[in-house]
Amino acid sequence: MFSSKDKGSNTHYDTLISVKTEITGDVKFTGGLHIDGVIKGNLVAEAGSGAVVRVSDKGRVEGQISAPNIIINGKVIGDVHASEYIELAKKAQVTGDVYYQMMEMVMGAEVNGKLHHQAKGDGRKKPEPAPVVVTPDVKVD
C-alpha cells in the first residue's frame, strides 16, 4: 500500500528527468519516475506494479499518465489514470480527466476536467450518465 509516509524522501526514484530535458514520445517505466523536465507523450506503468510517477512543480507532461501511484505538483495536459493512489499537490494543474481509486487533493491544486472514482480492481472508465432532456410544457390554443 502507498501511504503518505512513502511519498516524501523515503521514496526511491529510479529515473530522473531533469529540468534541462525534454522527451518527445511515450515512456514506459517501472519503479519510480521523477519529472522536473518536459515529456510530450504518454507515461505508462503496469497496474499493480507499485510504480510511482512524480511530476514536480517544475515538470510538465503533455500526454496521458497511467500508473498505480501518481504525485502531481506541476502541469499535466491529458487524462490521468491512477489505479491505486493520486496526490494533487498545491501547484498541480491538470487539464484532463482524473481517474482514481484514492485521492488526496491539497488546497490550490487545479483540475480542469472530470474526477472519476474507480472501484478497487476496476480499470475501466465508468459509463457516462445518460443526458436528461427537459422539455417545457407547450400549450396550444
Helices and strands as residue ranges (DSSP letters): H 4-7, E 15-17, E 22-24, E 27-28, E 32-35, E 38-40, E 43-44, E 52-55, E 60-62, E 65-72, E 75-77, E 80-88, E 93-95, E 98-100, E 102-105, E 110-112, E 115-117
